[in-house]
Amino acid sequence: MSPRRVAHLFAVRMTTLAGGASSAQDAERRLLARARQGDPVAFRSLFEQHAPAVWRFLRDLSRDDAVADEATQETFVRAHGKLGALRDEARLASWLLGIARHVYLESRRGRVVHLDAAAEENELLLEAALPTPSPEDLLLDRELEGLLAEALGELREERRAALLLRIDHGLPYEEIAQVMGWSIPKVKNEIHRARLQLRERLSAHVGTGGRP
């Protein structure tokens, strides 16, 4: 497995052009303004836009589809009642992820979450497959997928959350700090340590053809 293929797993997906992103942000602001005025159609549109990312974040934290489903619904129920508290409309995505994290932490109280990282798929961190992979590539990807899932499962929960917010959702350090309730230096330190842990865990399988 080449370093280039593994590095692709940690790349933030930035496929939207600047002009398109600006237009999308304007449209989102209009939807948000309507939702704040009680327009259910506008809120439903916001839900459809952001629910997949919220669900993915919760799924990566809990490793449980059912937990992610329930927590996603609760996240948007709470968000609906707190739309007026959102001060920076441009940070709607990170604001929702912050609510999602609190919902997840609350769901952890008094409940044991079964983590079977080796058996679970990691939807977004494991996008190393080429558009038309060969059978050999698929086998390698599946092997690496399992290794990455195991490595992610070994990270401390808060450290894993910070890493996912950075490499999956592409949030800047400032927004991650707000979501996690940390200082920016702590965010950078935790993400750095998370990356080191993953690299150490996967080092025998990167750029060495699988040799130790």
Disulfide bonds with the S-S distance in Angstrom:
none
